[in-house]
């Protein structure tokens, strides 16, 4: 089962939410892997996960990290918080 899940993650159909050890369907997938960077907003109360495309956020993080001679190696960020 995990081989299939990892394959679907590689294809961009699923995302793995590491902090929860769960897999979710990509909200933006249209059958092809998308290249946009993703932020997951994870509610600590109801465990709802919202996926948002945040290319500008990643651009800023790349610029900031380059000032410290650091190269980012991630395609998503998980942010815990609270939904309304």
VEXDREN-2710 file (C-alpha; in Angstrom, 1 decimal):
% VEXDREN-2710
k/r/px/py/pz
1/UNK/0.0/0.0/0.0
2/UNK/2.8/2.5/0.9
3/UNK/4.5/1.9/-2.5
4/UNK/1.3/2.9/-4.2
5/UNK/0.9/5.9/-1.9
6/UNK/4.5/7.0/-2.5
7/UNK/4.0/6.6/-6.3
8/UNK/0.9/8.8/-6.2
9/UNK/2.9/11.4/-4.2
10/UNK/5.6/11.3/-6.8
11/UNK/2.9/11.9/-9.5
12/UNK/1.5/14.9/-7.6
13/UNK/-1.9/13.3/-7.1
14/UNK/-1.5/12.9/-3.3
15/UNK/0.4/14.9/-0.7
16/UNK/1.9/13.5/2.4
17/UNK/1.3/15.6/5.5
18/UNK/4.3/14.5/7.6
19/UNK/3.1/16.1/10.9
20/UNK/-0.1/14.0/10.8
21/UNK/1.4/11.0/8.9
22/UNK/-1.6/11.2/6.5
23/UNK/-2.0/11.4/2.8
24/UNK/-4.5/13.8/1.1
25/UNK/-5.6/14.4/-2.5
26/UNK/-4.1/17.3/-4.2
27/UNK/-6.7/20.1/-4.6
28/UNK/-5.0/21.5/-7.7
29/UNK/-4.1/18.3/-9.6
30/UNK/-5.7/17.9/-13.0
31/UNK/-4.0/14.6/-13.8
32/UNK/-0.6/16.1/-14.3
33/UNK/1.8/16.9/-11.5
34/UNK/1.8/20.6/-10.7
35/UNK/4.9/22.5/-9.9
36/UNK/3.6/25.2/-7.6
37/UNK/4.8/25.2/-4.1
38/UNK/2.2/24.4/-1.5
39/UNK/1.4/25.5/2.0
40/UNK/-0.9/23.4/4.2
41/UNK/-2.9/25.1/6.9
42/UNK/-3.6/22.4/9.5
43/UNK/-6.2/23.0/12.2
44/UNK/-5.1/21.7/15.6
45/UNK/-8.7/21.3/16.8
46/UNK/-10.6/19.7/13.9
47/UNK/-7.6/18.4/11.9
48/UNK/-8.9/20.1/8.7
49/UNK/-6.2/20.6/6.1
50/UNK/-6.4/23.5/3.5
51/UNK/-4.0/23.5/0.6
52/UNK/-2.9/26.8/-0.8
53/UNK/-0.5/27.6/-3.6
54/UNK/2.1/30.0/-2.3
55/UNK/4.7/30.6/-4.9
56/UNK/5.4/34.2/-3.6
57/UNK/6.0/32.8/-0.1
58/UNK/8.6/30.3/-1.4
59/UNK/10.2/33.1/-3.5
60/UNK/10.7/35.1/-0.3
61/UNK/12.0/32.1/1.6
62/UNK/14.5/31.3/-1.2
63/UNK/15.7/34.9/-1.2
64/UNK/16.1/34.9/2.6
65/UNK/17.8/31.6/2.7
66/UNK/20.3/32.6/-0.1
67/UNK/21.5/35.4/2.1
68/UNK/22.7/32.8/4.5
69/UNK/24.2/30.6/1.7
70/UNK/21.5/28.0/2.2
71/UNK/19.5/26.2/-0.4
72/UNK/15.9/25.2/0.3
73/UNK/15.0/21.6/-0.5
74/UNK/11.2/21.4/0.0
75/UNK/8.1/21.8/-2.0
76/UNK/5.6/22.3/0.8
77/UNK/5.2/23.8/4.3
78/UNK/2.9/22.6/7.0
79/UNK/1.5/25.4/9.3
80/UNK/-0.4/24.4/12.4
81/UNK/-3.1/26.8/13.7
82/UNK/-6.8/27.2/14.2
83/UNK/-9.6/27.5/11.7
84/UNK/-12.7/29.5/12.3
END
